[in-house]
């Protein structure tokens, strides 16, 4: 299964007041939709042949509705992409682009959404390369002014904000992939900068001295406790993530019935193993029982 995505851009400052009915238009055509401010993303699953007519029909209705309400679609800022595994995309019928408002929007190899660069194979090499390049630039700039810094606390705070805004952002998308090693190299370099470059000491000891979790551990903590699984289970929000989580209910009475386990779906592809519906139950079920039961509230 592959996914054909399209991202139209509305060119009006009043779009926030008008975009709510767009969801009804997409659902009438059987198209999945995701909105953030003036950024609207349409998704459709295609199997053996491209189903562009359904998507183009939805875009035509969307274009008509926007024009009727004094808005327009910006074709120069609209993007389309075909997502899937390498073998799927290679054997998939050729798709030149998506027609909208009398123009053809060609398929892109990658596009940026909410600061994360998505490529057609969802390997996120371009995203990690961009993050590493930016982080190494700031580390090199910091090395030039490090001799004049007398307060290491300021240095640690600056690097903390560097990781918070760059290394930690959207890093759950690369859980378990080889790209985690590249981010780990950036963190190791930052640790040596803070501790004045100790070449004969292992990076594990340096990270332990700074009380920094490795990148893979930070990703696991984020998925299990910080912002995703625990928050979704306790608050029930956001709904589109809560809808993907189901408690494990055995067919007969077992000791695991009261352990707050989540049902883990079966996935055969590597990209599927990085999805939230698979990774969230796997990470949550690996936690100790006392952590899963602590401060637990029944979601609404």
Buried (B, 14 or more C-beta within 10 A) or exposed (E): EBBBBBBBBBEBEEBEEBBEEBBEBBEEBEBBBBBEEBBBBBBBEBEEEBBBEBBBBBBBBBBEBBEEBEBBBEBEEBBBBBBBBEEBBEEBEEBEBBBBBEEEBEBBEBBEBEEBBBBBBBBBBBBBEBBBEBBBEBBEEBEEEBEEEEEEEEBBEBBBEBBEEBBBBBBBBBBBBEBBEBBBBBBBBBBBBBBEEEEEEEBEEBBEEBEBBBBBEBBBEBBBBBEBBBBBBBEBEEEEBBEBBEEBEEEEEEEEEEEBBBEBEEBEBEBBBBBBBBBBBBBBBEBEEEBBEEEEEEEE
